Amino acid sequence: MRRIHYRLLCSLLACGLFSIHIAKAQGQQDNDVMTPEILWSFGRIGDMQVSPTGERVAYGVSYYSVKDNKASRDIYVKDLNGDVQQITHTPENEFGIQWRPDGKKIGYLSSKSGSVQMWEMDVNGSDNKQVTDIDGGIQGFKYSPNMKRILFVKSVKLDADIHDLYPDLPKANARLETDIMYRHWDRWHDYTYNHIFVAAYTTGTIGAATDIMPNERYDAPMKPFGGIEEINWNTESNAIAYTCKKLVGKEYATSTNSDIYLYSIEDKTTKNLTEGMMGYDKSPTFSPNGKYIAWSSMERDGYEADKNRIFVMTLKNGKKKDVTALWDQSIHGLVWANDSKSIYGISDIHATDEIYQVSVKKNNIRRVTNGIHNYQSVQIAKDGLIAQRVSMSAPAELYKVNTKTGQDVAITEVTKPIMDKLKMGKVEKRWVNTTDGKKELVWVIYPPHFDPNKKYPALLYCQGGPQGTVSQFWSYRWNFQMMAANDYIIVAPNRRGLPGFGQKWCEEISKDYGGQCMDDYISAIDSIAKLPYVDENNLGAVGASFGGYSVYYLAGHNQNKRFNAFISHCGIFNFDQMYSTTEEMFFVNWDIGGPYWDKNNAAAQKSYKEFSPHKFVDNWNSPILVIHGAKDFRIPYTQGMGAFNTAIMKGVPAEFLYFPDECHWVLKPQNGILWQRVFFNFLDKNLKK
């Protein structure tokens, strides 16, 4: 019912019958700018899949009910030469869309039978039938090209829990651990592993399924973020390539060495195609002519932000090569052109994410698109490309892209009814001089009704990652237009350590958290603060993850009280504690330099002595809001508690917003709206005096 409410909202907006309201501390007034409630009312598009003929695209749209505190997703099909049709209308979520290779059916995942299973329907949504009935449900599936089999992913329990070890204690509530990696990002290990199964398929039914990884205590796809893109059939339908990191415990936690494995359906053997390649190797994809396999590859073990390359292997002789070797950019989201001569993908260049075409034999790399936007994914259509696109000023929509000119045309209008009623602030690109004589790209976002004769408080946005991108992303939490709508000027620098400016620029943050990247922040905010319409006496610094760490660090180096307010979400406060409580140890080994007890490690010792924010709390002199989620296992919530408790004990005005049911992010609608309200109440109280 709540989903219908949001669709009605969109219709009313389109007809001009609904007034958007913005609540402010002083009262409520009609306005045309973003509010948290409006932000959460957008339909969120995703799960794009182009049909085998390239003439249609299926996709999902999620609508969030704030009242029910959850989302519902339905499936739509767009004829690229005609209309769009909504083909599911249920209270459940339909996701994991896969076209059957003959284009006559659409497979998808749904929990409407009680567990997540594969369903199938005609292209118009009729003849909807459940295909699988797997105990415990499945997590993804793919048809073989010849439609004789499907593969699916299922969790398999292989480890003993406390009740298996002590069956006479059925009410015991405990875990017994003997190695690390017992929890990851936002969940504890549940003694199960993702395994790939293969089964015979005929329309509407499957046969007995075979586990192609029997008794292996490894995950394919990899947890926690890997999906069905990490698994693919070969063109002949007789082999499956998949991504897996076949390590456990401490070895798993300290390594990024995933590999591409090739499983033969006929003889049930598995071969490692990337033996000796030590970094992340992910997402294998076969060329349409069956001669090649390509995948994303990083070179160095333990470095999650290494250059992401394209490797291509000739299947006949096993020879492989890096077709991006001479290119100083990373690329992801690979898809083969129909002629098997090139590969399309997404790459960050100077703070925008663009589509590129990579020639397999000639090693030529051509930029296809150029604009102020981010492409998030790309697929091949009959007459060009279909891509999902966002910007700082617009949520995701699907676009048709001309492969020769790069020109794009929107083919969906999911967010248009609301967007037509909103005024967005100007987004401006500036280049700022850094302290070491280089140029830094800084995005400046202005209030929607900007008046150059007024003075506005400004917010320095500190990006996470630390090698995250400050490109043209659209966020449902760190939304720049939302911040600007509250009458702030946003300063978002592409400081040292961010992609899109060459690998050297990206790597100049590792083991130097409090070094040049902090100087880059200050260069950005000081430059913008000199503008006549910026109130240099009311500046704030905000950020999450590494951005949250940055806020803590800047709070301890707040000379002349440059900043009057700080907001840190899930930031690192104490490096010693971080090293001993985080989960992916390769991250802290690479970025901080290693363990605090290694006194012979000069890089690590410098990090712990000079860069840990808790060492500089004597200099804290401005109010701080600390936000953290209890299910954040990357940067455990005790880091936030430590920062907040310290501020209170030192007499620094502070607030602590704690989410018991959120992780490194805030994902639930009511929590998300609460986050926004507390965020701006704190800023307004301290920067709008």
FENDASUL-V385084 format. One record per pair of residues at least 24 apart in sequence whose ideal C-beta (glycine too) atoms are under 7 Angstrom apart, sorted by the first residue. I is the first residue (numbers start at 1). J is the second residue. Records with the same first field share a line. If there is no record, write none. Layout:
I: J, J
This chain:
2: 65, 67, 68
3: 63, 65, 72
6: 41, 63
9: 41
10: 417, 418
11: 417
13: 417, 418, 421
14: 417
20: 421
25: 684
32: 421, 422, 423
33: 422, 423, 448, 485
34: 422, 481, 482, 485
36: 673, 676, 677
37: 66, 673
38: 418
39: 476, 479, 482
40: 64, 66, 669, 672, 673
41: 418
42: 395, 415, 418
43: 414, 415
44: 396
45: 388, 396, 397, 398, 412, 414
47: 95, 97
48: 377, 379, 386, 388, 398
49: 97, 98, 99
50: 379, 380, 381, 386
51: 99, 103
52: 99, 101, 102, 103
53: 103, 382
54: 380, 381, 382
55: 79, 80, 382
56: 80
57: 386, 398
58: 97, 99, 106
59: 398
60: 94, 95, 97
61: 414
64: 669
66: 669, 670, 673
69: 668, 669, 670
75: 108
77: 123
78: 411, 412
80: 381, 400, 411
85: 124
87: 121, 124, 125
88: 125
96: 140, 228
98: 141, 142, 143
100: 143, 147
101: 143, 145, 147
102: 147
107: 141, 143
118: 152
120: 204
129: 204
131: 204, 205, 206
132: 206
139: 194
140: 227, 228
142: 228, 231, 233
143: 201
144: 233, 237
145: 233, 235, 237
146: 237
147: 201
148: 200, 201, 237
149: 198, 199, 200, 201, 237
150: 199, 201, 206
151: 196, 197, 198, 231, 240
152: 197
153: 194, 196, 221
154: 195, 197
155: 192, 193, 194
156: 192, 193, 195, 211
157: 191, 192
158: 193, 215, 217
159: 191
161: 191
179: 249, 250
180: 249, 250, 253
181: 249, 252, 253, 583
183: 583, 633
184: 223, 224, 583, 633
185: 224, 633, 634, 663, 664
186: 224, 631, 632, 633, 663, 664
187: 224
193: 217, 218, 219
194: 219, 220, 221, 223
195: 220
196: 220, 231, 240, 242
198: 265
212: 240, 263
217: 248
218: 244, 245, 246
219: 244
220: 244
222: 258
229: 283
230: 282, 283
232: 284, 285, 286
234: 286, 290
235: 286, 288, 290
236: 290
238: 264, 265, 266
239: 263, 264, 265
241: 284, 293
243: 282, 283, 284
253: 583, 584, 585
254: 302, 585, 586, 589
255: 301, 302, 586
256: 280, 298, 301, 302, 303, 304, 586
257: 301
258: 282
260: 284, 295
273: 313
279: 303, 306
283: 334
285: 334, 336
287: 336, 340
288: 336, 338, 340
289: 340
291: 315, 316, 340
292: 340, 360
294: 334, 343
296: 332, 334
302: 586, 589, 590
303: 590
304: 586, 587
305: 467, 506
307: 503
308: 332
310: 334, 343, 358
312: 360
323: 358, 360, 363
324: 358, 365
326: 363
327: 365
328: 502, 503
330: 499
331: 356
333: 377, 378
335: 378, 379, 380
337: 380
338: 380
344: 378, 385
346: 375, 378
348: 469, 471, 499, 500
349: 500
350: 441, 500, 501
351: 441, 443, 470, 471, 494, 500
352: 471, 472
353: 471
355: 385, 387, 401
368: 401, 403, 406
369: 401, 406, 408
370: 406
372: 427, 472
373: 472
374: 471, 472, 473
390: 472, 473, 474
391: 472, 474
392: 427, 445, 472, 474, 480, 481
393: 424, 427, 481
394: 419, 474
395: 474
396: 474
423: 448, 449
424: 448, 481
425: 450, 481, 484
426: 450
432: 523, 524, 527
433: 523
434: 519, 520, 523
435: 519, 523
436: 516
440: 493, 494, 495, 520, 523, 524
441: 494
442: 491, 492, 493, 494, 524
443: 470, 492
444: 489, 490, 491, 528
445: 480, 481, 484, 490
446: 484, 489
447: 484, 485, 487
448: 484, 485
452: 533
454: 533
455: 533, 534, 535
456: 487, 488, 489, 533, 534, 535
457: 488, 535, 538, 539, 540, 687, 688
458: 488, 489, 491, 528, 529, 534, 539
459: 483, 488, 490, 491, 540, 542
460: 491, 521, 524, 525, 539, 541
461: 490, 491, 492, 542, 543
462: 521, 541, 542, 543, 547, 550, 551
463: 498, 543, 547
464: 543, 544, 545, 546, 547
465: 545, 546
466: 497, 509, 546, 591
467: 497, 498, 499, 506
468: 498
469: 498, 499, 500
470: 494, 498
471: 500
476: 672
477: 666, 672, 675
478: 544
482: 676
486: 680
489: 534
491: 524, 525, 528
493: 520, 521, 524
495: 520, 521
496: 520
510: 590, 591
511: 591, 592, 593, 603, 607
513: 549, 607, 611
514: 553, 610, 611
518: 553
521: 550, 554
538: 564, 687, 689
539: 563, 564
540: 564, 565, 566, 683, 687
541: 566
542: 567
543: 568
544: 569, 570
545: 570, 571, 635, 664
549: 613
552: 613, 643
553: 613
555: 620, 622, 624
556: 613, 616, 617, 619, 620
557: 616, 619
558: 619, 621, 622
561: 621, 622
563: 622
564: 622, 686, 687
565: 622, 623, 682, 683, 686, 687
566: 622, 624
567: 625, 679, 682
568: 624, 626, 643
569: 627
570: 628, 629, 632, 635, 640, 664
571: 635, 639
572: 635, 639
573: 613, 614, 639, 642, 643
574: 612, 614, 639, 642
575: 607, 608, 611, 612
576: 608
577: 638, 639
578: 635, 639
581: 636
582: 634, 635
583: 633, 634
614: 642
617: 646, 650
620: 647, 650, 652
623: 652, 653, 654, 686
624: 652, 654
625: 655, 657, 682
626: 654, 656
627: 657
628: 658
629: 659, 662, 663, 664, 666
630: 659, 660
631: 661, 662, 663
632: 663, 664
634: 664
655: 682
